[in-house]
């Protein structure tokens, strides 16, 4: 590469990083953001159509019950599809492993939340904190249960030993729980502009990551201080 006059080093080596890039850190790849976005829209269709079926004022306002039922059924069936397609992404699989690993410092994070401690030292977290890990596991189990009970309601002869009334009861109770948890999830997201920025652009402020996810930032830098590839992991860091 060309050098400036009187210099023995390439010009690019002496060029400092752009300030706006230096203060950002990559959080989510395009594939991960697409999975989240598609899942969110399908979940919104499920919840909205369910509300139009179960709440009389909305049912009267919308009408076309058969169409609403069809939208509800197929949006529920398609709900796992973005997740399954996302498994083709190595970064998505790496984040699934992170979500599935509950470390000792995650228990410390939960204790700090109970005591209302907010300092980074009191709430150590990797790329995902303990609350996000619990939410991810709960919502995954809830979606599978909702699909199973929904299919039992749709195809009543699949499991004759399970009554349709039982499936409806579980489906309805869990639907209210899912709606409440999703409302809490959206409320937390609206309170954190950086979290929304990360899901919208893939990048977050380095200061935000250092404050709320310090162990993830250390993991991204690697043991020698070099930034690791997106989606990469350091074995043993969460233990």
Secondary structure by P-SEA (a helix, b strand, c coil): cccccccccccccccccccccccccccccaaaaaaaaaaaaaaaaaaaaaaaaccaaaaaaccaaaaaaaaaaaaaaacaaaaaaacccaaaaaaaaaaacccaaaaaaaaaaaaccccccccccccccaaaaaaaaaaaaaaaaaaaaaaaaacccccccccaaaaaaaaaaaaaaaaaaaaaaaaaaaacaaaaaaaacccccaaaaaaccaaaaaaaacccccccccccccccccc
